Amino acid sequence: MKNLHLKRILLVAATAAVVFIGSAAYAQAPAGGAPARAGGGRGGGLPGATAEQTQAVADMNAALAAQSSAVADARAELATVAFAAVKNEAGIRAAVEKLRAAELALATKRAEEFAKLQAGPNKLNPDQVTALIAAGGNPSAGRGGRGGGGAAPPAGAGRGN
């Protein structure tokens, strides 16, 4: 019975990780005050967003940095204890609880920051909110790719080498 309960907790934690995977990266406004890219496409974006709306979403995501970092740390801790050579159920339970608390803190802070955005002059319209949700809260990160920035992967990376 305890094993089934633990598996359910791990399933919930894994589901939460998938849902919030985009929250660890931060939205970034276009350089030099360039207008926000309308529509979707690779790299996403909010449909019809102004530069001010794009910046407001970037600011909202930046305000989530501490909570996003705590979630990432808790996920890493859970993975470490779950894949340890020796099974440690107490350690797994503690790591799951830490992840649960971190995810709850992130979701709560995200809701607070989103409420501030929607109460301000750069309120998003329903289509933009839908796009923001579909992008995991970070419309500039895109989906299904490495994304921009960062160093190129080493030669042969991802080819079974």
C-alpha positions in Angstrom: 0.0 0.0 0.0 2.8 2.4 0.9 4.6 1.6 -2.3 1.5 2.4 -4.4 1.1 5.7 -2.5 4.8 6.6 -3.2 4.3 5.8 -6.8 1.3 8.1 -7.0 3.3 10.9 -5.3 6.1 10.4 -7.8 3.7 10.4 -10.7 2.2 13.7 -9.4 5.7 15.2 -9.0 6.7 14.0 -12.6 3.5 15.5 -14.0 4.1 18.8 -12.2 7.6 18.8 -13.6 6.3 18.4 -17.1 3.7 21.2 -16.6 6.2 23.6 -15.2 9.2 22.7 -17.3 9.2 26.0 -19.2 9.1 28.0 -16.0 12.8 27.6 -15.3 13.8 29.8 -18.3 13.0 33.5 -18.3 11.2 35.5 -21.0 13.3 38.1 -22.5 12.1 41.2 -24.3 13.4 41.9 -27.8 16.6 43.9 -28.0 16.6 47.6 -28.5 12.9 48.0 -27.9 12.0 46.2 -31.1 8.4 45.4 -31.5 7.2 42.1 -30.2 6.8 39.3 -32.7 3.1 38.6 -33.3 1.8 35.2 -33.8 3.4 31.9 -33.0 6.0 30.0 -35.0 9.1 28.7 -33.6 10.1 30.7 -30.5 6.4 31.4 -29.8 5.4 34.8 -28.7 2.1 36.2 -27.7 -0.2 36.9 -30.6 -0.5 40.7 -31.2 1.6 41.5 -28.1 3.0 45.0 -27.7 6.6 45.5 -26.6 5.2 46.7 -23.3 3.2 43.5 -22.9 6.2 41.4 -23.8 8.3 43.2 -21.2 5.6 42.8 -18.6 5.6 39.0 -19.1 9.4 39.0 -18.9 9.2 41.0 -15.7 6.6 38.6 -14.3 8.9 35.6 -15.1 11.9 37.4 -13.6 10.0 37.8 -10.4 9.6 34.0 -10.3 13.4 33.3 -10.4 13.8 32.3 -6.8 10.8 30.0 -6.8 11.8 28.5 -10.2 15.3 27.8 -8.9 13.9 26.1 -5.8 11.7 23.9 -7.9 14.7 22.9 -10.1 16.8 22.2 -7.0 14.0 20.1 -5.5 13.6 18.1 -8.8 17.3 17.4 -8.9 17.3 16.3 -5.2 14.4 14.0 -5.9 16.1 12.5 -9.0 19.3 11.9 -7.0 17.5 10.1 -4.1 15.2 8.2 -6.5 18.0 6.8 -8.6 20.4 6.1 -5.7 22.0 2.7 -5.5 20.3 2.0 -2.2 16.6 2.6 -1.9 15.8 5.2 0.7 12.0 5.6 1.1 12.3 8.2 3.8 14.6 10.2 1.6 12.3 9.9 -1.4 9.3 11.0 0.7 11.2 14.0 2.0 12.4 15.0 -1.5 8.8 14.6 -2.8 7.5 16.8 0.0 10.3 19.4 -0.8 9.3 19.4 -4.5 5.6 19.7 -3.6 6.2 22.7 -1.4 8.5 24.3 -4.0 5.9 23.7 -6.8 3.2 25.2 -4.6 5.3 28.2 -3.8 6.0 28.7 -7.5 2.4 28.4 -8.5 1.3 30.8 -5.8 3.9 33.4 -6.8 3.0 32.9 -10.5 -0.7 33.5 -9.7 0.2 36.7 -7.7 2.4 38.1 -10.4 -0.1 37.2 -13.2 -2.8 39.0 -11.2 -0.5 42.1 -11.0 0.1 41.9 -14.8 -3.7 41.6 -15.5 -4.5 44.5 -13.2 -2.0 46.8 -14.9 -2.0 48.7 -18.2 -0.4 45.8 -20.2 -3.2 43.3 -19.5 -3.2 40.3 -21.8 -6.2 39.5 -23.9 -7.8 36.0 -23.8 -5.8 34.7 -26.9 -2.5 36.0 -25.3 -3.4 34.3 -22.0 -4.1 31.0 -23.9 -0.7 31.4 -25.7 1.1 32.1 -22.4 -0.4 29.0 -20.8 0.4 26.8 -23.9 4.0 28.1 -23.6 4.3 27.1 -20.0 4.4 30.7 -18.9 7.4 31.6 -21.1 6.3 32.5 -24.6 9.8 33.5 -25.8 11.3 30.1 -24.9 9.6 28.2 -27.7 8.8 24.5 -27.6 10.4 21.5 -29.0 14.0 22.8 -29.4 17.0 23.9 -27.6 16.1 27.5 -28.0 18.4 30.4 -28.5 21.5 31.4 -26.7 24.1 29.3 -25.0 27.0 27.5 -26.5 26.5 25.0 -29.3 26.5 21.4 -28.3 29.7 19.4 -28.7 30.2 17.7 -32.0 28.4 14.4 -32.1 26.2 15.3 -29.2 22.8 13.5 -29.3 24.0 11.0 -31.9 24.6 8.1 -29.5 28.3 9.0 -29.2 
